[in-house]
Amino acid sequence: MTVSAESTPATAPQSAAARRRFILLLVAVAAISPLGINIYLPSMPGMARSLGVDYATIQVTLSVYLTAVALGQLIVGPLSDRFGRRPVLLIGLCMYVLGSLVCGLAENIFWLNIGRVIQALGGCSGITLTRTMVRDLYDRNQSASMIGYLTMGMSVAPMVAPMVGGLLDATYGWRASFFFLVCFGVPITVLAWAKLRETNPYLLRDGKVQDPAAPRGPARGPAPGLLSSYGSLFCSGKFWGYSLTTSFASGVFFAFVAGAAYVMIELLGRSPFEYGVYFGTVSLGYMTGNFLSGRYAAKVGPDRMIAFGSLYNVASVLIMVLGFGLLGIHHPLMLFLPMMGVAMSNGLVLPSAIAGAVSVRPEVAGAASGLAGSLQMGVAALVAPLVGWLLVDSAWPLLGVMLVASLLSAVSYRMIR
């Protein structure tokens, strides 16, 4: 008995051209969530005025999204271990499209947050399951390299999203950004349905996708339950080391995302479009770091990539604190050039740390990807409102949160060793 409309399992692409096509499709699927985070950032001050709320209230829509992504990944990962990557992913993509539509039609902050929750619960499947599918098909070192290329491609989305969002906001208003996400999500859902095959090796037997209640491959044993999946991960110090390093490194990035628009537009008097243009340098740094991960992670070793990236992260934040904070060089470049270094360090750290986290217990790779991603988004969901509430007439709350998060990421690396 099969449980998927597509009974032909996926195998690791052998040719370079096949690998490129596979990665490009995964990039498109994974990009939906970062698009949902970044495209409306330039519109946030204007959204607050349009909906009659203050900036901190609009900031909550980012935290709501990140919290829903964090919680959703706890569910998506184990479900994909039991029922397969493909059906869970397709349901998630449909939810993302629905949530984006609700956001675009929202007339008040309540319905905007409802739409963000639906959008996030669907979008988290793209983040979690693309990483898991790569790990299904490649070993740890190869998967670190492939995840590097995957996230390098994904970095195009946050690079262009603020520019696109700023342009749409200036031309049609803030709702246009969410309708754009609907138009992007529909064809991606269709492509995923047509092209992606089941990759979960514990559901594949004799070339077919098996019923979850059936034996899971030769000598695999029963499907792991939710509690047993997470129990084996909670007891692993290495899993915590990889996950916390990833989480705090991402916390630096999301602290900047939460506060940079306010600093640029309200404190420095720049336009939303300028913010979007400057933010492109951040995505360029992230793309560069991920390219280096894809090129060298398998050769240098994932743990060395994490160590170097963590130190580079701290150094970049210190440059921002010194220049923008202590020396008072209040120019956008003094924010965005060091942030480019932070983003590059994230590109070095995240692919290897994620590959390490999902390799600790390969039989529950979906749960591992979900839990690691949930911790990552959970930290982001904490730092984003913290920065939003503290920012008033100075950038110091933003700089302080970024510095603490970068130091915690570097300290967490020691748990891996």
Secondary structure as UniProt FT lines:
FT   HELIX           16..30
FT   HELIX           32..38
FT   TURN            39..40
FT   HELIX           41..43
FT   HELIX           44..51
FT   HELIX           55..83
FT   HELIX           85..105
FT   HELIX           109..137
FT   HELIX           140..154
FT   HELIX           156..172
FT   HELIX           175..195
FT   TURN            201..203
FT   STRAND          204..205
FT   TURN            206..207
FT   STRAND          208..209
FT   TURN            212..213
FT   TURN            218..219
FT   HELIX           226..234
FT   HELIX           237..262
FT   HELIX           263..267
FT   HELIX           272..300
FT   HELIX           302..320
FT   HELIX           321..326
FT   HELIX           332..359
FT   HELIX           362..364
FT   HELIX           365..390
FT   HELIX           396..416
//
